[in-house]
C-alpha cells in the first residue's frame, strides 16, 4: 500500500486561532461533542488511537499554519479536507488542503472566506471505471491563478501550473491518453515528490523543505512539544 497523507494549511493565522477554529468547526458542523486540546508528545504518533479524531496543529511557519490528520476512527468518517471551506470562512483567509491517495494521486482544494477558488486532481481517470467524458475532464481542470496572492516573492503562477500539469494533464494536452483514458507510463510522475515540490514552491514550511508530504518520516521537523493536539469523540 502506498502513502496516504491529508494535511491542511491556513494562511496568515496563528496556531491558536487555527486550533480553535478547527475545534469550533468539528463541534458545530461535524457533531464532535468533546474536543480535548493538549501539547503533543512522541507517543501520539505511534498509531494507538481510540474511537474519534486526532489532529495535530503546528506552529506557524512563515505565512502558514498546518493541521495534520493523524486519525479518523468514526463509523461515518469525514476527512480534514472536508473542513477546508469552513475554516477559510471562520478565519477569513485562505485554506489549502492536500490529500495524497495511496501514493498515486494528489488532490488539493484552495478556498478563501468560504468560497472555493481552485481544485486539483493529478489523475482524473484514476477513480473512474469508464473513460472520462471530455466535458467532465475539462470541468475538473485546475486553474491555479488564485494562488497569485499567496505565492512568495519571485514565484509565479505559470511555474506552479507547469508542476501541476506534469503527468496526466500533460498527456491530456498531448492527446496521449490511451483509449481507456489512462496516462502512458512515459508520463509517470512520482506524486509524493510532486507534493513536496508544490509545498516547497509555496514555501509552506520553508523555501527548501516541505516535511508534510510524508510527515511520519520527518517527525524531527514537527517540533512535537510545540504542536497542539486535538482529539475528539462523537
C-alpha positions as CSV (number, residue, x, y, z in Angstrom):
1,X,0.0,0.0,0.0
2,X,1.2,3.5,-0.9
3,X,1.3,6.6,1.3
4,X,-1.9,8.3,2.5
5,X,-1.5,11.8,3.7
6,X,-4.0,14.5,4.5
7,X,-2.9,18.0,5.6
8,X,-4.5,21.4,5.7
9,X,-2.6,24.7,5.6
10,X,-4.1,28.0,6.8
11,X,-2.7,31.4,5.5
12,X,-1.5,34.0,8.0
13,X,-3.4,32.8,11.0
14,X,-1.8,31.8,14.3
15,X,-1.5,28.3,15.7
16,X,-4.0,29.1,18.5
17,X,-6.5,30.7,16.1
18,X,-6.3,27.7,13.8
19,X,-6.6,25.1,16.6
20,X,-9.7,27.0,18.0
21,X,-11.3,27.2,14.6
22,X,-10.8,23.5,13.9
23,X,-12.4,22.7,17.3
24,X,-15.4,25.0,16.5
25,X,-15.8,23.5,13.1
26,X,-15.7,20.0,14.4
27,X,-18.3,20.6,17.2
28,X,-20.7,22.9,15.4
29,X,-20.6,21.3,11.9
30,X,-19.5,17.7,12.3
31,X,-21.0,16.6,15.6
32,X,-17.9,16.0,17.6
33,X,-19.1,17.0,21.0
34,X,-15.9,16.6,23.1
35,X,-12.7,18.2,22.0
36,X,-9.6,17.9,24.1
37,X,-6.5,20.0,23.4
38,X,-3.0,19.5,24.8
39,X,0.6,19.7,23.7
40,X,1.6,16.8,21.7
41,X,4.2,14.2,22.6
42,X,6.1,11.4,20.8
43,X,3.7,8.6,21.7
44,X,0.9,10.4,19.9
45,X,2.4,9.3,16.6
46,X,2.6,5.6,17.4
47,X,-0.8,4.8,15.9
48,X,-2.6,3.8,19.1
49,X,-5.9,5.8,18.8
50,X,-9.3,5.3,20.3
51,X,-12.6,5.9,18.5
52,X,-12.7,9.5,17.4
53,X,-10.5,12.0,15.6
54,X,-6.9,13.1,16.2
55,X,-5.4,16.2,14.6
56,X,-2.1,18.0,15.1
57,X,-1.7,21.8,14.7
58,X,1.8,23.1,14.2
59,X,3.3,26.4,15.0
60,X,3.1,29.0,12.2
61,X,5.9,28.6,9.7
62,X,6.3,31.7,7.6
63,X,2.8,32.5,6.3
64,X,1.3,29.1,7.0
65,X,-0.1,27.1,10.0
66,X,-0.6,23.4,9.3
67,X,-3.1,20.9,10.5
68,X,-2.2,17.2,10.1
69,X,-4.8,14.4,10.1
70,X,-3.4,11.7,12.3
71,X,-6.5,9.5,12.7
72,X,-10.2,9.5,11.8
73,X,-11.8,6.5,13.6
74,X,-15.5,7.1,13.1
75,X,-18.4,4.9,11.8
76,X,-19.1,7.7,9.3
77,X,-15.7,9.3,8.7
78,X,-15.1,12.7,7.3
79,X,-11.7,14.0,6.5
80,X,-9.6,17.0,7.0
81,X,-10.1,18.3,3.5
82,X,-13.9,18.4,4.3
83,X,-13.1,21.2,6.7
84,X,-11.2,23.4,4.2
85,X,-14.1,25.7,3.2
86,X,-15.5,26.1,6.7
87,X,-12.1,27.0,8.2
88,X,-11.4,29.5,5.4
89,X,-14.8,31.2,6.3
90,X,-14.2,31.1,10.1
91,X,-10.8,32.6,9.8
92,X,-11.4,34.9,6.8
93,X,-8.4,33.7,4.9
94,X,-7.1,31.1,2.5
95,X,-7.2,27.4,3.4
96,X,-5.4,24.9,1.3
97,X,-5.9,21.2,1.8
98,X,-3.9,18.4,0.3
99,X,-4.7,14.7,0.1
100,X,-2.2,12.1,-1.2
101,X,-4.1,8.9,-2.0
102,X,-2.1,5.7,-1.9
103,X,0.9,7.5,-3.3
104,X,-0.8,7.5,-6.7
105,X,-3.0,10.6,-6.8
106,X,-2.5,14.1,-5.4
107,X,-5.6,16.3,-4.8
108,X,-6.0,19.8,-3.3
109,X,-8.7,22.3,-2.6
110,X,-8.0,26.0,-2.2
111,X,-10.7,28.1,-0.6
112,X,-10.9,31.7,0.7
113,X,-13.5,33.2,3.0
114,X,-15.8,30.3,2.5
115,X,-15.5,30.3,-1.4
116,X,-13.9,27.6,-3.4
117,X,-11.2,29.0,-5.7
118,X,-9.4,26.1,-7.2
119,X,-9.2,22.3,-7.1
120,X,-6.7,19.7,-8.4
121,X,-6.7,16.1,-9.2
122,X,-3.4,14.8,-10.6
123,X,-5.1,11.8,-12.4
124,X,-8.8,12.3,-13.0
125,X,-9.2,8.9,-14.6
126,X,-7.8,7.0,-11.5
127,X,-11.1,6.7,-9.7
128,X,-13.3,6.0,-12.7
129,X,-14.4,2.7,-14.2
130,X,-15.1,4.1,-17.7
131,X,-13.1,6.6,-19.7
132,X,-13.9,10.2,-18.7
133,X,-16.1,12.4,-20.9
134,X,-14.3,15.4,-22.3
135,X,-16.6,17.9,-20.7
136,X,-16.2,16.2,-17.3
137,X,-12.4,16.3,-17.7
138,X,-12.4,20.0,-18.6
139,X,-14.6,20.8,-15.6
140,X,-12.0,19.2,-13.4
141,X,-9.1,21.0,-14.8
142,X,-7.2,23.1,-12.2
143,X,-6.8,26.8,-12.7
144,X,-4.3,28.0,-10.1
145,X,-4.5,31.7,-10.8
146,X,-6.0,32.3,-7.3
147,X,-2.6,31.3,-5.8
148,X,-1.1,34.5,-7.0
149,X,-1.9,36.3,-3.8
150,X,-0.3,33.6,-1.6
151,X,2.8,33.0,-3.7
152,X,6.1,34.1,-2.2
153,X,8.1,36.9,-3.9
154,X,9.8,35.8,-7.2
155,X,7.4,32.9,-7.6
156,X,4.7,32.9,-10.3
157,X,1.5,31.0,-11.2
158,X,2.9,29.8,-14.6
159,X,5.7,27.8,-12.9
160,X,3.3,26.4,-10.4
161,X,0.9,25.4,-13.2
162,X,3.8,23.7,-15.0
163,X,4.4,21.5,-12.0
164,X,0.7,20.6,-11.7
165,X,0.4,19.8,-15.4
166,X,3.1,17.2,-15.4
167,X,1.9,13.6,-16.0
168,X,-1.8,13.1,-16.7
169,X,-2.7,16.6,-17.7
170,X,0.4,16.9,-20.0
171,X,-0.7,13.6,-21.6
172,X,-4.2,15.0,-22.0
173,X,-2.8,18.2,-23.7
174,X,-0.7,16.0,-25.9
175,X,-3.7,13.8,-26.8
176,X,-1.6,10.9,-25.5
177,X,-4.1,9.2,-23.1
178,X,-5.0,5.7,-24.3
179,X,-8.4,4.5,-25.3
180,X,-9.3,3.9,-21.6
181,X,-8.3,7.4,-20.6
182,X,-5.1,6.1,-18.9
183,X,-1.9,8.1,-18.8
184,X,1.0,6.3,-20.6
185,X,4.0,5.2,-18.5
186,X,6.3,7.7,-20.1
187,X,4.4,10.5,-18.5
188,X,4.7,9.0,-15.0
189,X,5.2,11.4,-12.1
190,X,6.1,10.4,-8.5
191,X,3.1,12.1,-6.7
192,X,4.8,12.2,-3.3
193,X,7.7,14.1,-5.0
194,X,5.3,16.4,-6.7
195,X,3.5,17.0,-3.4
196,X,6.9,18.1,-1.9
197,X,7.7,20.3,-4.9
198,X,4.4,22.1,-4.7
199,X,4.8,22.6,-0.9
200,X,8.4,24.0,-1.4
201,X,7.3,26.3,-4.2
202,X,4.6,27.8,-2.0
203,X,7.2,27.9,0.9
204,X,4.6,26.5,3.3
205,X,7.4,25.4,5.6
206,X,10.4,26.9,4.0
207,X,11.8,27.5,0.5
208,X,13.8,24.3,0.6
209,X,11.8,21.9,2.9
210,X,8.3,20.6,2.9
211,X,8.1,17.8,5.6
212,X,4.3,17.3,5.5
213,X,4.0,15.1,2.4
214,X,5.4,12.2,4.4
215,X,5.3,13.7,7.9
216,X,5.8,10.4,9.7
217,X,9.3,10.3,8.2
218,X,10.0,13.9,9.3
219,X,8.9,13.9,12.9
220,X,12.0,15.8,13.9
221,X,10.8,18.7,11.8
222,X,7.5,18.9,13.6
223,X,8.7,20.0,17.0
224,X,6.1,18.0,18.7
225,X,6.3,19.7,22.0
226,X,5.2,22.9,20.3
227,X,2.3,21.4,18.4
228,X,-1.3,21.4,19.7
229,X,-3.0,18.1,19.7
230,X,-6.8,17.9,19.2
231,X,-8.7,14.8,20.0
232,X,-12.5,14.3,19.9
233,X,-15.2,11.8,20.1
234,X,-18.8,11.6,18.8
